[in-house]
Amino acid sequence: MALVELREKLSSALARARLDKTQLAKRAGLGRTTVSEALRSDASVPSAETVAALARALSLPVGELLELRRGAAADPSSGQSEAPGKSIGEWEPHDLEVHPAGGDASRQGSSSLPLPGYVRREHDKGLMQAVRECAQGHSRMVVLVGTSSTGKTRACWEAVQPLAGQGWRLWHPFDPTRGESALEDLHRVQPRTVVWLNEAQHYLGDPKFGERIAAAIHASLTEPTRGPVLVLGTLWPEYAAQYTDRPSPHEADPHSRVRELGLDPRPGS
């Protein structure tokens, strides 16, 4: 099996390098959990990004290992897990950090509190237009910008409801960290999926993974065979400005890939 051969090559190289998994994770720029899963015999096929990073860290031929990874992903017996996410209708909105605008912050996370009636505002028109275009087969990304407790996440939740009846899935990258989860599984997102990036600074602004996450989102949105997908995010205004403003000449540009997404931050307050 290609997956067995892939893991044997990685494990043998790890032994030759006399590294433990924590040291390998640091050298490869990956999380310790990600490395452990890539080497574990009963885990699913690691992502192409993970395999490439491990190959480089262990001085192995990247192309050869990626070819093994492709073979493993195509093998039905490889244990590749299903696409990330679950049906929109299976989600409890509070688990997606949806809460009433304003109110008592100490009670907003309680799943026992029903959501109040929703009053549509101007930004809902843009959200619904993006949803309609996704339902017609086009991939879209929308980011709502506003200060705390202004209803951004609730607006996103209301917007995706028409897609629930069309069998769309929703994926909220969260574990072990938001950044690690997004980077590890974005390549596995299937068509007709909502990628839920609430508090998008945890993804796009991640100092370690942010630029790679932005590149993976770009691939999901632009590769025809992977759409339609809808990427929904929320941001505070200061983060939106930080990610979209161009740096001055001779300054570092830590968000160039994020800016390439062509974000159109829509006011959500």
Secondary structure, DSSP 8 states (H G I E B T S, - for coil): -HHHHHHHHHHHHHHHHT--HHHHHHHHT--HHHHHHHH-TTS----HHHHHHHHHHTT--HHHHHHHHHHHHH-GGG-----SSEEGGG--GGGGT---SSS-GGGTT-TTS--------HHHHHHHHHHHHHHTT--EEEEEE-STTSSHHHHHHHHHHHHHTTT-EEE---SS-HHHHHHHHGGG--SSEEEEESSTHHHHT-TTTHHHHHHHHHHHHH-GGG--EEEEEEE-HHHHHHHHS---TTS--TTHHHHTT----EE--
